[in-house]
């Protein structure tokens, strides 16, 4: 037994060190001046620079603490960019929404962008802003998407008519993906577009999964959409509807259009695609701020 205890004592420091989260070697945190925000001027006087994450470096320009939390514990929480991760944030004093900060931080070495904007920004918020936060799951209002009683009306994608594009993979790359290379000989890339004509929105998509359709085309609904169809594979989708307060608000009137207003998105999905949206409840993720303080000095 004594030998085992001695062996554990030798190994324990190494285990603790292995579990230590990475942190920035140097980090500068400065309040963003009111005149900078009002005039739209940032570092260098040439307009506020966008936030940037590169190997070993982080630069946030006039960013609120609430937005930092969304970046660190949402978009990059998994160590890679997820543009669809947007947990609801609750709690905290009013200044985390109103007082922006500029942060420049450098790591030892070159950890990738996902680590820099995820776990390393988490560590900085916890060390310098004394942030304490926890996650909760609660039931929230959603829409469940099912196949309507009349059956499915949208068509399966026909192989060889165009070259499919994995849109979810494309938008989840950070830094942003370069433009697509040329399509295979004899093919064009499959179409994925949303257009507005008069009071109506038209989605015209080729070779699209229902998951992609939900994340892109149904993202403006007033509730998240949960796929309960059980359908897999690629589809051809053409959907025309008139947006209202539940689906992105009323469009600006177009004096040059004589198009009549189409159906609501609920009616259009059922009539045109054979899909149905129904109100329901499902677990939703919340980030709860237990405590936070203004940052310590550099």
Residue, then its C-alpha position, 0 to 999 in steps of 0.5 A: x500500500x505504501x508503495x502505491x501511495x508513493x507512486x501516486x504522489x510522484x504521478x499526481x503533480x504531472x496529472x494536475x499539470x496535464x489538466x491545467x487549461x491553456x492560458x495567454x502569456x500576455x493579455x492587454x485589456x482596455x475599456x473602449x472609449x465612448x468617442x471610439x464607439x460613437x465615431x466608429x474609429x478604432x485602433x489606428x484611426x481607420x475604423x474599428x477593426x473586426x475581431x480576429x483569432x489567429x494561431x496564438x493570438x486574439x484581438x477583440x475590438x470594442x466587444x462587450x463581456x456578454x459577447x465575449x461569453x457568447x464567443x468563448x462558451x458558445x461559438x468556439x466552446x468545442x475548440x472549433x467554430x460552430x456558427x449555430x451554437x448560441x446558448x441563451x445567456x442570463x444574469x450579470x450586471x448591466x455593464x456587461x451589455x453596455x461597456x465594451x473592451x478591447x483585448x489583445x492577447x498572445x499565447x506561448x506557441x501557436x495554439x489554433x484559432x478554436x483553442x484561442x477563441x474558446x478555452x483560452x478566452x474562457x480562462x482569460x474571462x475567469x482570471x481577469x473578469x473573475x467570471x463564474x458561470x454554469x450551464x443549465x438545461x430547461x424546456x423552451x418553446x420550439x417548433x417540431x418539424x414532421x411529415x404532414x398527413x398528406x405525405x411528403x411533396x418535395x423531391x429527392x435530389x437526382x444524382x448527376x444534375x449538379x455538384x452538391x456543396x456541404x454548406x454546414x462544413x463550408x460556413x463552419x470553417x475558421x478562418x473562412x473557407x476560400x472560394x470553391x474551386x471549379x465544379x467537376x467537368x460538365x456540372x455546375x455547383x448545386x443552387x442554394x439561394x433565398x430571394x425576395x420578390x414583393x411581399x414574398x420570400x422564395x427558397x430555391x435549394x438543390x441537394x440540401x439536407x433537412x438539417x441544413x434547410x432548418x439551420x439556414x432557411x428556418x433560422x428566422x422563425x421565432x422559435x428553434x426548429x427540431x427535426x422530427x421527420x426522420x428523413x435523411x439524404x438530399x432533397x430539392x426544395x422550392x418554397x414561397x411564403x410571405x414572412x410575418x412576425x413569426x418568420x422574420x417580420x414584414x418585408x418593406x413594401x415594394x411599389x414596383x411589385x404586383x405580386x400577391x402575398x403568399x401563404x404563411x410559412x406554416x401553410x407553405x411548408x405543408x402545401x408545397x413540401x408536405x412538412x408540418x411545423x407544430x409548437x412544442x417544448x424541448x430542452x434548451x441550453x442556458x449559460x448562467x452568470x453567477x458573478x463577474x467583475x470589471x477586469x483587473x489592470x494589465 
